[in-house]
Amino acid sequence: MTIDIGIIGGSGLYDMAELRDRRDEHISTPFGDPSGPYVVGTLRGRRVAFLARHGVGHRILPSELNFRANIYGFKVLGAERILSASAVGSLKQEYQPLDIVVPDQFFDRTKGRISTFFGRGLVAHVAFAHPLCGDLSAIAADAAEAVGATVHRGGTYVNMEGPQFSTLAESKLY
């Protein structure tokens, strides 16, 4: 069964109430176990798979997330695109609580995890200048605006080595 889109829920998004015809899919990957079962179903006429990033009950620390297994599982299910929601803090005063930022860049400050799908004889160089899908970002921003959310199009997502937040000096740097 092929799904149209994968959805990763972050802190505060552990389930999708409107998902119909639900069933759990447990997927084994060469990268280990995903965060939990993928909940596959129909959302407004589209086949989707949902995965709680931190697992059921928010039991997986950010630094323990097996992102490679999570993404690989979506690929096995046939997802060509993935939406991911995260509850994060802001480093800009103009971004207020409950605002939605649809980033167009990343700054990865993690250091304690594997950072690639490649290695062990598989060599690849991946262009990352534009890491997000512009079409999917526009759709997400348009949908959020349609329900009245304050949306900021573009921005940089700074990924910290969790679960701690950055120091004041690090925040000022970013």
C-alpha positions in Angstrom: 0.0 0.0 0.0 1.4 3.3 -1.1 0.8 6.4 1.0 0.6 10.0 -0.4 2.4 11.7 2.3 4.3 11.0 5.6 3.6 13.2 8.6 5.9 13.4 11.6 4.4 14.7 14.8 6.7 16.5 17.3 6.1 17.6 20.9 2.3 18.2 21.3 1.3 16.4 18.1 1.1 12.7 19.1 -1.9 11.7 17.1 -4.2 12.7 14.2 -7.8 12.6 15.3 -9.2 12.9 11.8 -7.3 9.9 10.4 -9.8 7.3 9.3 -9.3 3.5 8.5 -6.4 3.5 10.8 -3.9 0.6 11.2 -0.5 0.4 12.8 2.4 -0.6 10.5 5.5 -1.9 12.3 8.5 -1.6 9.9 12.0 -3.0 10.3 14.8 -1.0 8.8 18.6 -1.5 8.3 19.1 1.5 10.6 17.3 0.0 13.6 13.8 0.7 15.0 11.8 3.7 14.1 10.3 5.8 16.9 7.2 3.6 16.9 4.5 2.2 14.7 3.4 4.2 11.7 -0.3 4.9 11.9 -1.6 4.5 8.3 -5.0 5.7 7.2 -7.0 8.2 5.2 -7.0 11.9 5.9 -9.5 13.9 3.9 -9.4 11.4 1.0 -5.6 11.0 1.0 -3.6 8.0 2.2 -1.1 9.1 4.9 1.2 7.7 7.4 1.7 9.4 10.8 4.7 8.8 13.1 5.1 10.3 16.6 8.7 11.5 16.5 9.3 11.0 20.3 7.3 7.8 20.3 4.0 7.0 22.1 4.0 8.7 25.4 6.9 11.1 24.5 9.6 8.6 25.6 12.5 9.2 23.2 14.8 12.1 23.9 15.7 14.4 20.9 19.3 13.1 21.0 18.0 9.5 20.9 15.8 9.8 17.8 16.6 7.4 15.1 15.8 9.7 12.2 17.3 7.4 9.6 15.0 4.6 10.6 12.0 7.0 10.8 12.7 8.3 7.2 13.5 4.9 5.8 10.2 3.6 7.1 8.3 6.3 5.3 10.2 5.3 2.1 9.2 1.7 2.6 5.5 2.9 2.8 5.9 4.8 -0.5 6.0 8.4 0.8 7.5 10.8 -1.7 7.1 13.7 0.7 7.2 14.2 4.4 5.7 17.0 6.6 7.2 17.4 10.0 5.8 19.5 12.8 7.9 20.7 15.8 7.1 22.8 18.8 10.1 25.0 19.2 11.3 28.2 20.8 12.1 31.4 18.8 15.2 33.4 18.6 13.4 36.3 17.1 11.0 38.6 19.0 8.7 39.0 16.0 7.9 35.3 16.1 5.3 35.1 18.8 4.0 31.9 20.6 1.6 30.0 18.4 3.0 31.6 15.2 4.0 29.1 12.5 7.3 29.3 10.8 7.8 27.4 7.6 11.6 27.3 7.4 13.6 27.3 4.2 17.0 26.6 5.8 18.6 24.5 8.5 21.5 24.9 10.8 22.4 21.5 12.3 24.2 21.9 15.6 24.0 18.3 16.6 27.2 16.4 17.1 26.3 13.1 18.9 24.5 11.3 16.2 25.1 9.9 12.8 24.4 12.6 10.2 24.0 10.6 7.0 22.3 7.6 5.3 25.6 6.9 3.5 28.8 5.1 4.4 30.0 1.5 4.7 30.8 1.4 1.0 28.0 3.7 -0.2 29.4 7.1 -1.1 27.2 10.0 -2.1 27.5 13.8 -2.1 24.1 15.4 -1.4 23.3 19.0 -2.4 21.8 20.7 0.5 21.7 24.4 -0.4 17.9 24.2 -0.6 17.0 21.5 1.9 13.2 21.8 1.8 10.6 21.3 -0.9 9.3 24.7 -2.0 6.0 23.3 -3.3 5.2 21.5 -0.1 6.3 24.5 2.0 4.0 26.7 0.1 1.1 24.3 0.5 1.7 24.1 4.3 1.9 27.9 4.7 -1.2 28.4 2.6 -3.1 25.9 4.6 -2.0 27.4 7.9 -3.0 30.9 6.7 -6.4 29.6 5.5 -7.3 28.6 9.1 -6.2 32.0 10.5 -2.7 31.2 11.7 0.1 33.8 11.7 2.6 32.3 9.3 6.2 33.3 8.5 7.4 32.0 5.2 11.1 31.3 5.3 13.5 31.2 8.2 16.3 29.1 9.6 15.6 26.1 11.9 18.5 25.7 14.3 18.7 22.1 15.4 20.3 21.8 18.9 21.7 18.7 20.6 18.8 18.0 22.9 17.3 17.7 25.4 18.8 20.9 26.8 18.2 24.3 25.2 21.0 26.5 24.1 22.9 28.7 26.5 22.3 32.5 26.4 25.6 33.0 24.5 24.6 30.4 21.9 21.2 32.0 21.5 22.8 35.4 20.9 25.1 33.8 18.3 22.2 32.3 16.4 
